[in-house]
Amino acid sequence: MTSILKADDIQDSSGNNIINEAGDVITIGGSGDTINVASGATNNLGITEADQWRWTADFTGNAEPVTANWERNDTSFDKIGTGMSESSGIFTFPSTGIYLVSTRTFYYLNGDSRYNEIVIRLSTDGGSGYSSIAYGYTSISNNTSNTTYANASTEAMIDVTNTSNFRVAVSITHGDTNTTVAGNSGSNNNATTFIRLGDT
């Protein structure tokens, strides 16, 4: 036998609203309340996906995109949710939604490099074509005849409406292709971060 409970408001023993429904808007709790999810329960409120990847080794020159030496950050963090899938530098999303994608790295060179570029590239057709949707730039000017360092970063908001079609990649180019990109398997010399902010 199926039972149905119909109510616009559910209150605690003191008469405070715990759950309220009005105009197809459901409000849980009130101002000042703390809402907890039981241990082991699935929390579909707030951030449901967060993941971070990095390059584990230095490389020199351009990479369009960066295809090798990717690993998930495992130093002090594990993904929230399913996490991104990566294959030869191409990332796929675990679920639809609005994602914040950010990427950064640092470069070094014993010389001058007019530009050092990091780019987020997006495909919406399953990887057949990519568009550059966010750019970060820096330059290296060698004034001391020693190795000089510089940092570049960028980010983009992506409305992922179809997990089969949306792909993301990161590209690196330099004015001087002798420039080295710093990698490390124990710290984030570089990092690409994916955070699902909400529904599409």
C-alpha positions, 0 to 999 in steps of 0.5 A: 500500500502506498502512502502519500503525505501532503503538506506545504510546511513541516515544523519542529516541535517548537513551531519552526519551519523545517521544510517549506514549499511555496510556488515550486520553491522548496526551502529547507531550514531557516536563517541560522540553521545548520543542515547536516547530511548523515555519514554515508549518505549522498549529498547532492547539495553544493559542490558534487564534483571537484578534481585537480590534475597536474603534470608530473615532469618538466617538458621543453617547447610547445605542446598543443595540447599537453598529452603526457605525464598527467596525474590526479593530485594525490598529495593532500586531496582526492576528488569529490564525486566521480572526477574527470576522465583523462586520456592523452591530455583530453578530459571528459566530464562525469556529468552535465552542469556548470563547471569552473575550469582553471589552469596555471603553470610556471616556466623557466629559461636561461634567456628571453621569451617574449611570450609564454602562453597557456590556453584552455581549449574546448570541444563541443562535438566529441573532439572533432574540433576545438576552440580556444576559450581562455588564455593566460600569458607571461614573458621571461626577461633574463636580466641576471644571466641565470635561470628566470621564472614566470607564471601564467594562469587562466580560467573559464566557465563551461556549461556542459550540456552533454558529457559525450560531446564536451572535451577540454584540453590544455595547450602550451606555447612559447616565444622561445621554445627552449622554455621549460614548463615545470612539472612535479609529482609531489606538488602543484608546480602546475594544476588544472582544476575542475569544479562543478558549481551547479546544474546546467 
